[in-house]
Amino acid sequence: MSDPTFLGIEQSVTGRRWTGPSPEVERHSEAITQLTDLPLIVARVLARSGVSPDAAQEYLAPSLRSTMPDPRSLRDMEVAAGRFLQAVRHGQPIAIFADYDVDGGSSAALLVNWLRALAKSATVYVPDRIDEGYGPNDEAMTALAKAHDLIICVDCGTLSHGPIAAAKSAGADVLVLDHHLGAETLPPADAVVNPNRQDEDGALGHLCAAGVVFLFLAEANRQMRDDGGKPPDLLSLLDLVALATVADVAPLIGFNRALVRQGLTVMARRTRPGLVALSDAAQLRSAPTAYHLGYLLGPRVNAGGRIGAADMGARLLSTDDPHEAAALAEKLDHLNRERREIEAQVLADAIAQSDARGTDGPLVWAAGEGWHPGVVGIVASRLKEAYNRPAIVIGLDGDEGKGSGRSVTGIDLGACVARCASEGLLLKGGGHKMAAGLTVAADRLDEAMERLGALLGKQGAADRGPKDLRLDGVLACGAATPDLITALETAGPFGAGAPAPRIALSGVQVTFAKPAGESHLRLTLGDDTGRLEAICFRAFEGELGSFLSSRQGQAISVAGRLQIDDWGGRLKAKLQLEDAAPSA
């Protein structure tokens, strides 16, 4: 049974049906308000997250102590930490082979900073996205093995049988700290710590690689203490874990939620030169939130791996030199602007191709010659959002294509990609439930996408219309205050697996509307209770911009997320407007 229609809106300007709190959520939220005196809309956010009335206060203040799992619950953890500490004690050269995204860079930075606290160091190697592709390769691993006794693969390595065997043959020990879906057989590493190994129970499968590395360092600290040593402070590293968790779209539930909540507190202290410089480059003027990590900081860290030097993100997050940090942050900010321009062109072509092929099936996909491999993942995410389907975008280069995919909740894309790779339809491929990467021969592209679509169809990927817009309640303009937004944020952080609160304003009028940039729209909304500033991003990429611009003086309903605007030093509420409809 579908959730009840909210405010009578069956089809909005963006084609979505608005739904509101279920009767069960309403009952639970009323019980929560009676026990806690929280505003009703905050109680609704807790209730739809499954928080019981008697657990509400604890949920609002999650602690690492109460949510942290035993690191030894992961296979190979004790062995991995023991081998790492052996290298540290004996001064053996250590190399870190990291993926080129935020999760890989943060994971490498966690290890570098931990080692620095003990006056130790490590070599960080990040492969070039275009020349080397994802994960370890024979040449790089062999070269590292000749100069290092221990290689630690972070955010990669679980499927790298050949390269790890090459490193072992060259004389190095290899540890894998990863979270990507494992195959039936593991590579010949000395330890593979991965909650998504086939022989794990999946209880920690929601961790990103940085979360795994954090648990690894917690186990290393425990072993150090048991031997009478004084280990480094792990809590000071939580800003890196938080950044990776949000940027890698890991669900913000359980331990992940506590990591991000505590990590945001650490980040607000502005003690890490790289994140301070990056925040300044992004003009982040307020205390960071999960939104800032995902949409301001994460894309800039990723820009190096996408279209610049692959190791720039890891270097920025690892450095303790403010001058180096400022230079790297400035370069990454510039690269991010370049990335957006490249992305816009590929997105336009991908949408046109997808629409021509049809978007009613279980998979939306597009491929183009010369599409930059550094933006295909972002474009896949945009297609996924637009069509509420798993999406694959592939950049072709001669007889081969490299692509990236994004999935929707409830559809395991990584398993389907791995299945196609095992069947020989892909040259290689893997990932996790929500994201995957692949390499395909150009002459087998159509065949591979047809098979992938069939596998996704068996999971119900085609049985999806436009995504309903779920709302937590309706407010008047005057009720949207900074105090209410602050109260809502106590139920966060919000992100994957924990949607940000969305509210509706009914019967409001647009009293001011002005385009901002190429596609955004700034507005002022009003009703009998007051005025509320709003911003609608990418409004003119669809019908929303023209609708809002043409309805000045007419009663409409709008929906979106509240945020605090502190421009000019004065706090005020602002609506990030996502949808609208004529008032019923």
N, C-alpha and C positions, 0 to 999 in steps of 0.2 A: 504494500500500500504506500503510495507516494505521500510526501509531507503536504500539509495544507497550503494552498496558495495564499500568499501574503499581500495584503492591500488590494486584493482582487486582480493582480497583474499576472495574466497568463502568458503574455509575450511582451517583453520590453523592447526598447529601441535596438538592443543588441541581440534580440531573438531569444532571450532567456525568460524562464518562468521564475518568479520570485516566490520563495518559500520562507516560512517563519518557524519559530520554535514549535516543536511537537508538544502535544498535551503532556507527555511524560517530562519533557524538559521544563515546561511551565510549572508542573507540580514540584519538581526537585528544586527549581530556582526559588520558588516561594519559601520552601523549607530552609534553604540556605540563607535567605535574607532574614528570616526569623531568628536564626542562630548567630548570625554574624553582623547584622546591620549594614551589609554591603548594598550598594545600589542594585536595583533589580536587573539591570542590563549586565552588570558584572556577574551576578549570580547565574544568569542565563549562560554566559560564556563558560563558567565552571560546570554547570549542569550538562551542557552538550558535550563537554569533554569527559563526561563520566565521573565527575567528582561528587562523592556523596556529601551530604550536609555536614557530617561529623568529621570529614577529612578536608574540609575547605580551607581551614586556617593553615594546616600543614602544607597543602598544595600551594598556597600563596607564598610560602617561604621554603622552597625545596632546598635540601642540604645534600652535599656530596656524601656525607657520612651515611645517610639513610638510603641513598639510591645507588651507591657505588657497588658494583659486583666484585667478587673475589677475582683478581686477575688470573689466579690459577684455575679458574673454571674454564679457561680457554686452553686447548691442547697445545703442547710444546712451549707454554709460557715460561715455566721454570727453567727449562733447558736453554731457551733463547736468552733470558735475562742472565743466567749463569755464564754463558759464553761471552756475552757483552761485557760483563764485569771482569771476566778473565782478561779480555783485551785491554780494558781500562787499567787494571792493576799492573799489568806487565808492559804497558806502553806500546802495545801492538798497533800498527797503523790501521785506522778504520776508515772505510769509504761508505758513503750513503748514496744509494742510487734511488732518485726520487722522480715521481711523475711530475709533469710540467704544469699541473693545475694548482689551485689554492690548497687542496687537501694534501697533495704531494709536497708543496713548498712549506706548508705549516708543519707537516710531519718531520721533514728534514730540519726545520728550524727548532722544533722541540728537542731533537737529539743534540743539535749543535749547542743550544743554550744550556742544556743539562751538562754536557761535557765541559763547556766553558766555566761553569760554576766550580768544576774540579780542576781548572787550569789545564784542560785537555782540549784537543781539537780533532776534526775529521774533515776529510775531503768530501765535498758534495758534488755529485754528478747528475745533471738533468739532461735527458736526451732531447735533441732537436725534433720538434713535432713533424716537420716535413722530411728531413733527411733520414731520421732514425725511426720515427713513429713511436707509438706507445710501448712502454715497458722495456725491460732489459734486452740487449742484443749481444750476439756472440763477441763482436769486436770490442765493444766498450767494456763488457764484463771481463774479458781476458786481459785487457790492458789494466783495469783496476786491480785484478787479482795479482798481477806481477808486482805491484807496488804496495799492496795492502794485505794484511793477514785476515781481515774480516770485512765483508761487504754486507750492508744492511739494505735490503730493498724495501722502500716504503711506498704504499699506495700502488703497488705493482708487484709482479713476480710470481703470483700464484699459478699462472699458466706458462711460466717461462722455463720449461724443462731444458731445452737446448742451451740457452745462455747460462743458466745456473750450472749445468754440467760442465760447460766450458770454463767457468770460473773455478770450479772445484778441481778440474784437471790442471789448472794453472797454479794451484796451491793455496787458494783462499777458502776460508769457511764462509758460508752464506746464511743469513737469516732473512726471512720474509715476514714483514708486518703489513698486512693488507686486509682489505674487506671485500674485494671483488669475488664473484661467484667462482668456486673451485670446481675442477673436474673430478672424475672418479679417482684419478691418480694424481699424486702431488709431485712437484719437482724435487730433485735430489738435494734439497737444501738441508742444512743442519737443524733447522727448525722452521716451521711455517705456522705463524700465529695469525689466524684468520677466522672470525666468527661465522664466515660463510663457506667454510670447508664442508665437504659432503658429510663428514663424520661429526660435525658439530650439531647441536640441537636447535640452533637458530635463535636462542634466547637473546643473544647480543648482536643479531644480524643487522640491527639498525645503526650500529656504530659506523662512523666514517673511519678512514685510516688514522687520522690524528687521534681519534678516541681510542683506537687500538694501541697506538704508540703511547698515549698517556697511561693506559693500564700497564703496558710493558715497563715504563719508567717507574710506576708505582711498585711493581714487583722487584725491579732492580733496587729501589730504595729499601724495600723490606729486606732483601738479601744483604744489603750493605749494613743495615742496622743490626741484623742478626750476627754479622761478623764484627760488630763493634765500631763500625764506621759512622760518619755523619753525612747523610745524603743531601743532595740539593733540594731546594724548596720547589715542590711541584705546583703549589697554588699560584705562584707567580707566572706560570706558563699557561694558565687557563685562557688567557686572551687569544692565544694561537689556536687552542682547541675549539673555542667558540667560533672563531672566524671560519675554520675549516668545516665545522659541523653545519653551519648555516649555508655557506657557499656551496657545499656538496649536496645540498638539499636533503640532508639526513632528517628523519622525522624528529621533531622536538617533543619527545615523550621520555618519561622515566629518567634514566641517567643522562641522556642527551640534554634534556631540559635543564637539569641541574648544572651541567657543564656550561651551557650557554648563559644561564642566568648568572652564575658566578664569574664566568669569563667576561661578561659585559661590565661587571663591577671592576674587575682588574683593568680592563681596557680604559675605563673612564679615568683612571689615575694617570694615564699618559706617561708611562715609564718606558715603553718599548719604542726606541727611536724610529724603527721602520713604520710602525702603525701610527705614531704621532705625525710623521712626515706625510704619510698617505692620507690621513684624515685632513690635514691642512691642505693638501693638493686637491682633495675632493670638496673642500670648503664645508666640512662638517663642523658646525658651530655649536652643537649641543651634545649631551651625553649620548653615546652610541646605543642604538637599538638593533635588534635582529634585522630589521629592514635595512639599516645602513650597512650592515655586514654583507647582506645579500645583493644589494643594488648599488652601493657606492664603492665600498672597499674591495669586495670580492672581484668584480669585473676588472678593476685596475690591476690587482695582483695577477689575474689571469692573462692580461693583455700581453705580458712578456712572452708567455708560452704560446699565445695564439699567433701573434704577428711580429714578435721581436726576439730578443735573446731569451732562450728557454729558461735560463737559470736566474733571471732577474727577480722573480717573485721570491724564490728561496733566499736569494742574497738580501733582499730588502727585509724579510722577516727575521733573518739571522743576525744582521749587523748590530753592533753596539756603538757604531760611529754615527752621530747625528748628521755630519756633513755628507757622508756616503749615503745615508738614508734619504736626505733631502734630494740629492742628485738622482737617485734611483726612482724616488716617488715622482719627481718631475717628468722623467722619461716615461714611466709607466702611464702617467696621466695623458701624455701626448700620444702614446701608442693606443690608449683606450679610445681617444677621439678618432684616430685612424680606423680602429676596429669598427666603430659605429658606422662609419661611412661605407666600409666594405660590406658590413652586415646588411645595411639598408638595401643595397643593390641585389645581393644574393637573396634576401627575403622576398623582394618584389618578384624576382624570377621564379623562386620556389613556389610562391602562392599562385602565380599564373599557371605554372606547370601542374600543381596539385589540383587546382580547380578544373583544368582541362582533362585530367585523368579521372577525376571524380573523388569525392571525399566521404562517400557513404560507406566504404568498406572498413575492414578492421585495421588497415594501415594507411596512413598518409605518407607519401614519400616523393622525393624529388632528387634529381641528379643533374649536374651540369659540368661541362668541361671548364677547367680553370677555376672553379669555385674554391676559395681559400679554405684549406682544411681547418684553419684556426677559428672559423666562424660557423661551421656547419652544425656544431652542437647547439649554439645559441639560436640559430634559425630553426633547428628541429624543435626546440623548446617553444618558440613562437607559434609554429604550426600546431603543435600539441595543444597549446592554449586556445588557438583559434577554432580548432575542429573537434576538440575533446576526444582525440584518438591518439594512439601511439604514432610517432612520427620519426622518419629516418631521412636525413639529408646527406648526400654523398657528393664529394668533389672528385671529378674524374681527371685523370692525368694519363693520357694515352690509353693503354690497355688495362689500366687498373684504377680502382676508385677507393677512396678512404672516406668513411662516413661515421656519423654519430647519431644516436637515437635517444629520444626521451619518451617516457611512458606516462600513463595516467594511473591513478590509484586503483589497485585491484588487478592490474595486468602486469605480469612478469615478463618484461621485454628481454632482460639479460639472459634468462633461461632459453627463450626462443632463439635468440641470436647464437648462443652457444650450441643449440641443437642444429641449426643450419650449418655452423662451422664443422661440427662433427660429421655431418652428412656430406661434406665436401662442396656445398654450394657457396660457401664463403672461404676465402683464403685463410682468414682468421677472424675471430670475433669473440666477445665476451662482455661482461659487465655485471650489473646487479638489477634489481627489479625495476628501478625507475630510470636507468640510463645504461647505454651500451655503446661500444665502438666496434667497427668492423672494417675489413678490407675485402673487396670483391673484384673478381675479374670482370672487365667491362662487357665481355661477350656472354656472361652469365647473370648480368644485373637483373633483367626482367624475371628470369627463372628464380633467382634467389629471393627477390621481393615478393613474388607470388607465393612461394613456400612460406616465407616469414609471415605474410598476411594470413595464410591458412592456419598456421600455428597460433597466431594471436586471436584469430576468429574463434578457435576452440575455447578460448578463455572468455569469450563474450565481448571482445573489443569492438565489434560492429554494432552491438546492441545499445548504442549510446546516441542520444540526440544532443542538442545544445545543452550544456551544463546548467542545471538550475543554479540560481544565485541565492544562496542561503543567508538569511538575515537574522540578526539577534534581537531586533526590536525596532521601534520607531521613536524618534525624538522630535521635539520642536527645535527651531534654530537656537532659541535662548537657552535650552537645556544642554547644548553642546559646549561645555566649558573645559578649561584646562584641568580643573579638579576632577571632573568626570573621566577625562582621558588618562590622567595619572592613576586613578582607581582601576581603569580597564587594564593598564599596563602591568598591574600587579598579578594579573592572571596569565601573563606571558612568561617567556618570550614566545612570539608567534612566528610560524613558518610552516614548513612541510609537516603534515600530520597534526598541526595545531593551528588551524586557520585564524587569522586576525579577525577580531570582531567587525562585523559589518552592520551598519545601521541604515535605516531609511528615514527620509524626511518627506512627509506627505503634504500636498497642498501648498508647496512653496512657489515663489516666483523668482525668476532670474531678473535681477535688477541691474546687472552689469555683466557684460561678456566681452572679452577681448582675446584674440589669438596671441599665443606666446610661442615664439620659435616657429618651426615649420609645421608642427602638427598638434601642439598643445593648446588648451583653452583655459583662461583664468575667468572666474565668475564670482559674483556676489549673489547669494541666495537670501531671501527674506520671507518672513511670515509675521504674524501679529506679535510674536515674542521677541523678535530681534533679527539680526543679520549674521550671516556666516560666510566667510571667504571659502572658496573652493578652487581646486585645480583638477583638470581632466587631462591626463596624459594621453597622447596619441589620439586625441578626440577626432581629428580630421582624417585618420586612416580608415574610418568607417562612417556610419551615419550619425553617430552621437554628437559630433561637433556641430553639424548643420541643424540638428534637432534643437540643441540647447541654444544656439545663436538665434534661431527663428521664433523661439517661444517666450521672448521677453514680455513680461506682464501677464502671462497666462499661468494658471495653476498646473504644476507638474509634480511628480514624485521622483526623487533621486535616491540613489544608494551608493554607499562607499564606506571608506574607512576614515576614522577621525585621527588627527595627529595634532601635535602642538607646534605652532609656528612661533619661534622666538626672535624673528627678524627685528632688528632695532632694539633688542633687549626687553621687549614687552611680550609677555606670553599671551597667546590667544589661540583659540581652537580653529582648526582648518579641516576641510573635508577633501579627501582624495576621491574624487567622484569617479565611479566605475560604470554606472548604468542610469538610465532614466526611462520614464514612461509618462504618458498623459495621466493626470490624476483620474482615478475611477469615479 
